[in-house]
Amino acid sequence: MADLTQQQWQEELQQDENAVILDVRTEEETDEGIIPNAIVIDIYQPQEFMSKVEALDKSKTFYVYCRSGGRSAQACAIMNQLGFDNTKNLLGGFSEWTGEVTN
């Protein structure tokens, strides 16, 4: 897992053809908007989170975020234990995101 600043995260994401954006916030939080093209899997729903994450392509690079960076760091750690080699945590999370947002 790599902890990346907002700028590093956006720069790496733009250059990564193997990128998948993963939002691990709750439904109430995602109602405020999401980063474009993000897959939403709520980490507070542990059974659903585990089954959906295990179905993802482990060869991809996962750019993971939550509201402030704590849950996404936890998600990256879980994913690393499941065999995902490339996870990137967004420091500061969605609350500090200055990039594009969709609903």
C-alpha distances in whole Angstrom, upper triangle without the diagonal:
4,7,10,13,15,17,14,12,16,17,14,15,18,18,16,18,16,14,14,14,14,16,15,19,22,25,27,24,23,27,27,25,22,20,22,21,18,18,19,18,19,17,20,22,20,22,22,18,18,20,19,16,17,19,17,16,13,14,13,10,10,10,10,12,15,18,16,13,13,13,10,8,10,10,6,7,10,9,7,11,13,12,9,8,7,5,6,7,11,12,15,15,18,21,20,20,22,22,24,24,26,28
4,6,10,12,14,10,10,13,14,11,13,16,16,15,18,16,14,15,14,14,16,16,19,23,26,27,24,23,27,26,24,21,19,21,21,18,19,20,20,21,19,22,24,23,25,24,21,21,23,22,18,20,22,19,18,16,16,15,11,10,10,10,12,15,17,15,12,13,14,11,9,12,12,9,10,13,12,11,14,16,15,12,10,8,7,5,6,9,10,14,14,17,19,18,17,20,20,22,23,25,27
4,7,10,12,9,9,12,14,12,13,17,17,16,20,18,16,16,15,14,15,16,18,21,24,25,22,22,25,24,22,20,18,20,21,18,19,20,20,20,18,21,23,23,25,25,21,22,24,23,20,22,24,21,21,19,19,17,13,12,10,10,10,13,15,12,9,11,12,10,8,11,12,10,11,15,14,13,17,19,18,15,14,11,9,6,5,6,6,10,11,14,16,14,15,17,18,20,21,24,26
4,6,8,6,5,9,10,9,11,14,15,14,18,17,15,15,14,14,15,16,18,22,24,25,21,21,24,23,21,18,16,18,19,17,19,20,20,21,20,23,25,25,27,26,23,24,26,24,21,24,25,22,22,20,20,17,13,12,10,10,10,13,15,13,10,13,14,12,11,14,15,12,15,18,17,16,20,21,20,17,16,13,10,7,6,5,6,9,10,13,15,13,12,14,15,18,19,22,24
4,5,5,6,9,10,11,12,14,16,16,20,19,17,17,15,16,16,18,19,22,24,25,21,21,24,21,20,18,15,18,20,18,20,21,22,22,21,24,27,27,30,28,25,26,29,26,24,26,28,24,25,23,23,20,16,15,12,12,11,14,14,12,10,14,16,13,13,17,17,15,18,21,20,20,23,24,24,21,19,16,14,10,9,6,5,8,9,12,13,10,10,12,13,16,18,21,23
4,6,5,6,9,10,11,12,15,15,19,19,16,16,14,15,15,17,17,21,23,23,19,18,21,19,17,15,12,15,17,16,19,19,21,21,21,24,26,27,29,28,24,26,28,26,23,27,27,24,24,24,23,20,17,15,11,12,10,13,13,11,11,14,16,14,14,18,18,16,19,22,21,21,25,26,25,22,21,17,15,11,10,6,7,7,8,9,11,8,7,8,9,12,14,17,20
4,5,5,6,9,10,11,13,14,18,19,16,17,15,17,18,20,21,24,26,26,22,22,24,21,19,17,14,16,18,18,21,22,24,24,24,27,29,30,32,31,27,29,31,28,26,29,29,26,25,25,24,21,17,16,13,14,14,16,17,15,14,18,20,17,17,21,21,19,22,24,23,23,27,28,27,23,22,18,16,13,12,10,10,11,12,13,14,11,9,9,10,13,16,19,22
4,6,5,6,8,10,11,12,16,16,14,16,14,16,17,20,21,25,27,27,24,23,26,23,21,19,15,17,18,18,20,22,23,24,24,27,29,29,31,30,26,27,29,27,24,27,27,24,23,22,21,18,14,14,11,13,13,16,17,16,14,18,19,16,16,19,19,17,19,22,21,20,24,25,24,20,18,15,13,10,10,9,10,12,13,14,16,13,12,13,12,15,18,21,24
4,6,5,6,9,10,10,14,14,11,12,11,13,14,16,18,21,23,24,20,19,22,21,18,15,12,14,15,14,16,18,19,21,20,24,26,26,28,26,23,24,26,23,21,23,24,20,20,19,18,15,12,11,8,10,10,13,15,14,12,16,16,13,14,17,16,14,17,20,18,18,22,22,21,18,17,13,11,8,8,6,9,11,10,12,14,12,10,11,11,13,15,18,21
4,6,5,6,9,10,13,14,11,12,11,14,15,18,19,22,23,24,21,19,22,20,17,14,11,12,13,13,16,18,20,22,22,25,27,28,30,28,24,26,28,25,22,25,25,22,21,21,20,16,13,13,9,12,12,15,16,16,15,18,19,16,17,20,19,17,21,23,21,21,25,25,24,20,19,16,14,11,11,9,11,13,12,12,15,12,10,10,8,10,13,16,19
4,5,5,7,9,12,14,12,14,13,16,18,21,22,26,27,28,25,23,26,24,21,18,14,15,16,16,19,21,23,25,25,29,30,30,33,30,27,28,30,27,24,27,27,23,22,22,20,17,14,14,12,14,15,18,20,19,18,21,22,19,19,23,21,19,22,24,22,22,26,26,25,21,19,16,15,12,13,12,14,16,15,16,18,16,13,13,11,13,16,19,22
4,6,5,6,10,11,9,12,12,15,17,19,22,25,27,28,25,23,26,24,22,18,15,15,15,15,18,20,22,24,24,27,29,28,30,28,25,26,27,24,22,24,24,20,19,18,16,13,10,11,9,13,14,18,20,19,17,20,21,17,17,21,19,17,20,22,19,19,23,23,21,18,16,12,12,10,12,11,14,16,16,17,19,17,15,15,13,15,18,20,23
4,5,5,8,9,6,9,9,12,14,17,19,23,24,25,22,20,23,22,19,15,12,12,12,12,14,17,19,21,22,25,26,26,28,26,23,24,25,22,20,22,22,18,17,17,15,12,9,9,7,11,13,16,18,18,17,20,20,16,17,20,18,16,19,21,18,19,23,22,21,17,16,12,12,10,12,11,14,16,15,15,18,17,14,14,12,13,15,17,20
4,6,8,10,9,11,11,15,17,20,22,25,26,27,24,22,24,23,20,17,13,12,12,14,17,19,22,24,25,28,30,30,31,29,26,27,28,25,23,25,24,20,19,20,18,14,12,13,11,14,16,19,21,21,20,23,23,20,21,24,22,20,23,25,22,23,26,26,24,20,19,16,15,13,15,14,17,19,17,17,20,18,15,15,12,12,15,17,20
4,6,9,9,12,13,17,19,22,25,28,29,31,27,25,28,27,23,20,16,16,15,16,19,22,24,26,27,30,31,31,33,30,27,28,29,26,23,25,25,21,19,19,16,13,11,13,12,16,18,22,24,24,22,25,25,21,22,25,23,20,24,25,22,22,26,25,23,20,18,15,15,14,16,16,19,21,20,20,23,21,18,18,15,16,19,21,24
4,5,5,9,11,14,17,20,23,26,27,29,26,24,27,26,23,19,16,15,14,15,16,20,21,24,24,28,29,28,30,27,24,25,25,22,20,22,21,17,15,15,13,10,8,10,10,14,17,20,23,23,21,24,23,19,20,23,20,18,21,22,19,19,23,22,20,16,15,12,12,12,15,15,18,21,19,20,23,22,19,19,17,17,19,20,23
4,6,9,12,15,18,21,24,27,28,30,27,25,27,27,24,20,17,15,13,15,16,20,21,25,25,29,29,29,30,27,24,25,25,22,20,21,20,16,14,14,12,9,9,11,12,16,19,22,25,26,23,26,25,21,22,24,22,20,23,23,20,20,24,22,20,17,16,13,14,15,18,18,22,24,22,22,26,24,21,22,19,18,20,21,24
4,7,10,13,17,19,22,25,26,29,26,24,27,27,23,20,17,16,13,14,14,18,19,22,23,26,26,26,26,24,21,22,22,19,16,17,16,13,10,11,8,5,6,9,10,14,17,21,24,24,22,24,23,19,20,22,19,17,20,20,16,17,20,19,16,13,13,10,12,13,16,17,21,23,21,22,25,24,21,22,20,20,21,21,24
4,7,10,13,16,19,22,23,25,23,20,23,23,20,16,13,12,10,10,11,15,16,19,20,23,24,23,24,22,19,20,20,17,15,17,16,12,11,11,10,6,5,6,7,10,13,17,20,21,19,21,20,16,17,19,16,14,18,18,15,16,19,18,16,13,13,10,10,10,13,14,17,20,17,18,21,21,18,19,16,16,17,18,20
4,6,10,13,16,19,19,22,20,17,20,20,17,14,11,11,8,7,8,11,12,16,16,20,20,20,21,18,16,17,17,14,12,14,13,10,9,10,10,7,6,5,6,8,11,14,18,19,17,19,17,14,16,17,14,13,16,16,13,15,18,16,16,12,13,10,10,10,12,13,17,19,16,16,20,20,17,19,16,16,16,16,18
4,7,10,12,15,16,19,16,14,17,17,14,10,8,8,7,5,6,9,11,13,14,18,18,19,20,18,15,17,17,14,12,15,15,12,12,13,14,10,8,6,5,6,8,11,14,16,14,16,15,11,14,16,13,12,16,16,14,16,19,18,17,14,15,12,10,9,10,10,14,16,12,12,16,16,14,16,13,13,13,13,15
4,6,9,12,14,16,14,12,15,16,13,10,9,10,9,5,5,6,7,10,11,14,15,15,17,14,11,13,14,11,10,13,13,11,12,13,15,11,10,7,6,5,6,9,12,14,12,14,12,9,12,13,10,10,14,13,11,14,17,16,16,13,15,12,10,10,10,10,14,15,12,12,15,16,14,17,15,15,14,14,15
4,6,9,10,12,10,8,12,12,11,8,8,10,10,6,6,5,6,7,9,12,13,14,16,14,11,14,15,12,12,15,16,14,16,17,18,15,14,10,9,6,5,6,9,12,11,12,10,8,12,12,10,11,15,14,13,16,19,18,19,16,18,16,12,12,11,10,13,13,10,9,13,14,13,16,14,14,12,13,13
4,7,9,12,10,9,13,14,13,10,12,14,13,10,8,6,5,5,5,8,10,11,13,11,9,12,14,11,11,14,15,14,17,17,19,17,15,12,11,7,6,5,9,11,10,10,7,6,10,10,8,10,13,12,12,15,17,16,18,16,18,16,13,13,11,11,14,14,10,11,13,16,15,18,18,18,15,16,15
4,7,8,6,6,10,11,11,10,12,14,15,11,10,7,7,5,7,8,10,12,15,13,11,14,16,14,14,18,19,17,20,21,23,20,19,15,14,10,8,5,7,10,10,11,8,9,12,12,11,13,16,15,16,19,20,20,22,20,22,20,16,16,13,13,14,13,10,9,11,14,14,17,17,17,15,15,14
4,5,5,6,9,10,11,11,14,17,17,13,12,9,8,5,8,7,9,12,14,12,11,15,17,15,15,19,20,19,22,23,26,23,22,18,17,14,12,9,9,13,14,13,11,12,15,15,13,17,19,17,18,21,22,22,24,22,25,23,20,19,17,17,18,17,13,12,14,17,17,20,20,19,16,16,14
4,5,5,6,9,10,11,14,16,16,13,12,9,9,7,11,10,11,14,16,13,13,17,18,16,17,20,20,20,23,25,27,24,24,20,19,16,14,11,12,16,17,17,14,15,19,18,16,19,22,20,21,24,25,24,27,25,27,25,22,22,20,19,21,19,16,14,15,19,18,21,20,19,15,14,12
4,6,5,7,10,11,15,17,18,16,15,12,13,10,13,12,13,17,19,17,16,20,21,19,20,24,24,24,27,28,30,27,26,22,21,18,15,12,11,15,17,17,15,16,20,20,18,22,24,23,23,27,28,27,29,27,30,28,24,23,21,20,21,19,16,13,14,18,17,20,20,19,16,15,12
4,5,6,8,9,12,15,16,14,14,11,12,10,12,12,14,17,19,17,16,20,21,19,19,23,24,22,25,26,28,25,24,20,18,15,12,9,8,11,14,14,13,14,17,17,16,19,22,21,22,25,26,26,28,25,27,25,22,20,18,16,17,15,12,10,10,14,14,16,17,16,13,13,11
4,5,5,6,9,12,13,10,11,8,10,10,13,13,14,17,19,17,15,19,20,17,18,22,22,20,23,24,26,23,22,18,16,14,11,9,9,13,15,16,14,14,18,18,16,19,22,21,21,24,26,25,27,24,26,24,21,19,17,16,18,16,12,10,12,15,13,16,15,14,11,10,8
4,5,8,12,13,15,13,14,11,13,13,16,16,17,20,22,19,18,22,23,20,21,25,24,23,26,28,29,26,25,22,20,17,15,13,12,16,18,19,18,18,21,22,20,23,25,25,25,28,30,29,30,28,30,27,24,23,21,19,21,19,15,12,13,16,15,17,17,15,11,10,7
4,7,10,13,15,14,15,13,15,15,17,17,19,22,24,22,21,24,25,22,23,27,26,25,27,29,30,27,25,22,19,17,14,12,11,14,17,18,17,17,21,22,21,23,26,26,25,28,30,30,31,28,30,27,24,22,20,18,19,16,13,10,10,13,12,14,14,13,9,9,7
4,7,9,11,10,12,11,14,14,17,18,19,22,24,21,20,23,24,21,21,25,24,23,25,26,27,24,22,19,17,15,13,12,11,14,16,19,17,17,20,21,20,21,25,25,24,27,29,28,29,26,28,25,22,20,18,16,18,16,13,9,11,13,11,12,12,10,6,5,4
4,6,8,7,9,9,12,13,15,17,18,21,22,19,18,21,22,18,18,22,21,19,21,23,24,20,18,15,13,12,10,10,10,14,15,17,16,14,18,19,17,18,22,22,21,24,26,25,26,23,24,21,19,17,16,13,16,15,11,8,11,13,10,12,10,9,5,5,6
4,6,6,9,10,13,15,17,19,20,22,24,21,19,22,23,19,18,22,21,19,20,21,22,18,16,13,11,11,9,11,12,14,14,17,16,14,17,19,17,18,21,22,20,22,25,25,25,21,22,19,17,15,14,12,14,14,11,8,11,12,9,10,8,6,5,6,9
4,6,9,11,15,17,19,22,22,24,25,22,20,23,23,19,19,22,21,18,19,21,21,17,16,14,12,13,12,14,15,18,18,21,19,17,20,22,19,20,23,24,22,24,27,26,26,22,23,20,18,17,17,15,18,18,14,12,15,16,12,12,9,7,6,6,8
4,7,9,13,16,18,21,21,22,23,20,18,20,20,17,16,19,18,15,16,18,18,15,14,12,11,12,13,15,17,19,19,21,19,17,20,21,18,19,22,22,20,22,25,23,23,20,21,18,17,16,17,16,19,19,16,14,18,18,15,16,13,11,10,9,10
4,6,9,12,14,17,18,19,20,17,15,17,18,14,13,17,16,13,15,16,17,14,13,10,9,9,10,11,14,16,16,18,16,13,17,18,15,15,19,19,17,19,22,20,21,18,19,16,14,14,14,13,17,17,13,12,16,17,14,15,13,12,10,10,11
4,7,10,12,15,15,16,17,13,12,14,14,10,10,14,12,10,13,15,16,13,13,10,10,10,11,12,15,17,17,18,15,13,16,17,13,14,18,17,15,18,20,18,19,16,18,16,14,15,15,15,18,19,15,14,18,19,17,19,17,15,13,12,13
4,6,9,12,12,13,14,11,10,13,13,10,10,14,14,12,15,17,19,16,16,12,12,10,10,10,13,16,15,16,13,12,15,15,12,14,17,16,15,18,20,18,20,17,20,18,15,16,15,15,18,18,14,13,16,18,16,19,17,16,14,13,12
4,6,9,8,10,11,8,6,9,10,7,8,12,12,11,15,16,18,16,16,13,13,10,11,10,13,16,15,15,12,11,14,13,10,13,15,13,12,16,17,16,18,16,19,18,15,16,15,16,18,19,15,15,18,20,19,22,20,20,17,16,15
4,5,6,8,10,8,6,10,11,10,10,14,15,15,18,19,21,19,19,15,15,12,11,9,12,14,14,13,10,10,13,12,10,13,15,13,14,17,18,17,20,18,21,20,17,17,15,16,18,18,15,14,17,19,19,22,21,21,18,18,16
4,5,6,9,8,6,8,11,10,10,13,15,15,18,18,21,19,18,15,15,11,11,9,12,14,13,11,7,8,11,9,7,11,12,10,11,15,15,15,17,16,19,18,15,16,14,15,17,17,14,15,17,20,20,23,23,23,21,21,20
4,6,9,9,8,11,13,13,13,16,18,18,21,22,25,23,22,19,18,15,14,11,13,15,14,12,9,11,14,11,10,14,15,13,15,18,18,18,21,20,23,22,19,19,17,18,19,19,16,17,18,21,21,25,25,25,22,22,21
4,6,6,6,9,10,11,12,14,16,17,20,21,24,23,23,19,19,16,16,14,16,18,18,16,12,14,16,13,12,16,16,14,15,18,18,17,20,20,23,23,20,21,19,20,22,22,19,19,21,24,24,27,27,26,24,23,21
4,6,5,6,9,10,10,12,14,16,19,19,23,22,22,18,19,16,16,15,17,19,18,16,12,13,15,12,10,14,14,11,13,16,15,14,17,17,21,21,19,20,19,21,22,23,20,21,23,25,25,29,29,28,26,25,24
4,5,5,6,9,10,11,13,15,18,19,22,22,23,20,21,18,19,18,21,23,21,19,16,17,18,15,13,16,16,13,14,17,16,14,18,18,22,22,20,22,21,23,25,26,23,24,26,29,28,32,31,30,28,27,25
4,6,5,6,8,10,11,13,17,17,21,20,21,18,19,17,17,17,19,22,20,19,15,16,18,16,13,16,17,14,14,17,17,15,18,18,21,21,19,21,20,22,24,25,22,22,24,27,26,29,28,27,25,24,22
4,6,5,6,8,10,11,15,15,18,17,18,15,16,13,14,14,17,19,17,16,12,12,14,12,9,12,13,10,10,14,14,12,15,14,18,18,16,17,17,19,21,22,19,19,22,24,23,27,26,25,23,22,21
4,6,5,6,9,10,13,13,17,17,18,15,17,15,16,16,20,21,19,18,14,14,15,13,10,12,12,9,9,12,11,9,13,13,16,17,16,18,18,20,23,24,21,22,25,27,26,29,28,28,26,25,25
4,6,5,7,9,13,13,17,17,18,16,19,17,19,19,22,24,22,21,17,17,18,16,13,15,16,12,11,15,14,11,14,14,18,19,18,20,20,23,25,27,24,24,27,29,28,31,29,29,27,26,25
4,5,5,7,11,12,15,15,16,14,16,14,16,17,20,22,20,20,16,15,17,16,12,14,16,13,11,15,15,12,14,13,17,17,16,18,18,20,23,24,21,21,25,26,25,28,26,25,23,22,21
4,5,5,9,9,13,12,13,11,13,12,14,15,19,21,18,18,14,13,15,13,9,11,12,9,7,11,12,9,11,10,13,13,12,15,15,18,21,22,19,20,23,25,23,26,25,25,23,22,22
4,6,8,8,12,13,14,13,16,15,18,19,23,24,21,21,18,16,17,15,12,13,14,10,8,11,11,7,9,9,13,14,14,17,18,21,24,26,23,24,27,28,27,30,28,28,27,26,26
4,7,9,12,12,14,13,16,16,19,20,24,26,23,23,20,18,20,18,15,15,17,14,11,14,14,11,12,11,15,16,16,18,20,22,25,27,24,25,28,29,27,30,28,27,26,25,25
4,6,9,8,11,10,13,13,16,18,22,24,21,21,19,16,18,17,13,13,15,13,10,13,14,11,11,9,12,12,12,15,17,19,23,25,22,22,26,27,25,27,25,24,23,23,23
4,5,6,9,10,13,14,18,20,24,25,23,23,21,18,19,19,15,14,16,15,11,13,15,11,10,9,11,11,12,15,18,20,23,26,23,24,28,28,26,28,25,25,25,24,25
4,5,8,9,13,14,17,20,24,25,22,22,20,17,17,17,14,12,14,13,9,10,12,9,7,5,7,8,10,13,16,19,22,25,23,24,27,28,26,28,26,26,26,26,27
4,7,9,13,15,19,22,26,26,23,24,22,19,19,20,17,14,16,16,12,12,14,12,9,7,8,8,11,14,17,20,23,26,24,25,28,28,26,28,26,26,26,26,28
4,6,10,12,16,19,23,23,21,22,20,17,17,18,15,13,16,16,12,12,15,13,11,8,9,7,9,11,14,17,20,23,21,22,25,25,23,24,22,22,22,23,24
4,7,10,13,17,20,20,17,19,18,14,15,16,14,11,14,15,11,11,15,14,12,8,8,5,6,8,11,13,17,19,17,19,22,22,20,21,19,20,21,21,23
4,6,10,13,17,17,14,16,14,11,12,13,10,8,12,12,9,11,14,13,12,8,9,6,5,6,9,11,14,17,14,16,19,19,17,19,17,18,18,19,21
4,7,11,14,14,12,14,13,9,11,13,11,9,13,14,12,13,16,16,15,12,12,9,6,5,6,7,11,13,11,12,16,15,13,16,14,15,15,17,19
4,7,11,11,9,11,9,6,8,10,8,7,11,12,10,12,15,15,15,12,13,10,7,6,5,6,10,12,9,10,14,14,13,16,15,16,15,16,18
4,7,8,6,9,8,5,8,10,9,9,13,14,13,15,18,18,19,16,17,14,10,9,6,5,8,9,5,7,10,11,10,13,13,14,13,15,16
4,6,6,7,6,5,9,10,9,11,14,14,15,17,19,20,21,18,20,17,14,12,9,8,9,9,5,6,8,11,10,14,15,15,14,15,15
4,6,8,8,8,11,13,13,14,17,18,18,20,22,23,25,22,23,21,17,15,12,10,10,7,5,5,5,8,9,13,14,15,13,15,15
4,6,8,8,10,12,13,14,16,18,18,20,22,23,25,22,23,20,16,14,10,8,7,5,4,6,6,8,10,13,15,17,16,18,19
4,6,5,6,9,10,11,12,14,15,16,19,20,21,19,19,17,13,11,7,6,5,5,5,8,9,10,11,15,16,18,17,19,20
4,5,5,6,9,10,11,13,14,16,17,19,20,18,19,18,14,13,9,9,8,8,8,11,12,13,15,18,20,21,20,22,23
4,5,5,6,9,10,10,12,14,15,16,18,17,18,17,13,12,9,10,11,11,9,12,13,15,16,19,20,21,20,21,21
4,5,5,6,9,10,10,12,14,15,16,14,15,14,10,9,6,7,9,10,8,10,13,14,14,18,18,19,18,19,20
4,5,5,6,9,10,11,13,14,15,13,14,13,9,8,6,8,9,11,10,13,15,16,16,20,20,22,21,23,24
4,5,5,6,9,10,11,13,15,13,15,14,11,11,9,12,12,14,13,15,17,18,19,23,23,24,23,24,25
4,5,5,6,9,10,11,13,11,13,12,9,10,9,11,13,15,13,15,17,19,18,22,22,23,21,22,23
4,5,5,6,9,10,11,8,10,9,6,7,7,10,12,15,13,16,18,19,19,22,21,23,22,23,24
4,5,5,6,9,10,9,10,11,8,10,10,13,14,17,16,19,21,22,22,25,25,26,26,27,28
4,5,5,6,9,9,11,12,10,12,12,16,17,19,18,20,22,24,23,27,26,27,26,27,27
4,5,5,6,5,8,9,8,11,11,15,17,20,18,20,23,23,23,26,25,26,25,25,26
4,5,5,5,6,8,7,11,12,16,18,20,19,22,24,25,24,27,26,28,27,28,29
4,5,7,9,12,11,14,15,19,20,23,22,24,27,28,27,30,30,31,30,31,31
4,6,9,11,12,15,16,20,22,24,23,25,28,28,28,31,30,30,29,30,30
4,6,9,10,14,16,20,22,25,23,26,29,29,28,31,29,30,30,30,31
4,6,7,11,13,17,19,22,20,22,26,26,25,27,26,26,26,27,28
4,6,10,13,16,19,22,21,23,26,26,25,27,26,27,27,28,30
4,7,10,13,16,19,18,20,23,23,21,23,22,23,24,25,27
4,7,10,13,16,14,17,20,19,18,21,20,21,21,23,24
4,7,9,13,12,14,17,16,15,17,17,18,19,21,23
4,6,9,8,11,14,13,13,16,16,18,18,20,22
4,6,5,8,11,10,9,12,12,15,15,18,19
4,5,9,10,9,10,13,14,17,17,20,22
4,7,7,5,8,11,13,16,16,19,20
4,5,6,6,10,11,14,13,16,17
4,5,5,8,9,11,10,12,13
4,6,9,11,13,12,14,15
4,6,9,12,12,15,17
4,6,8,9,12,14
4,7,9,12,15
4,7,10,14
4,7,11
4,7
4
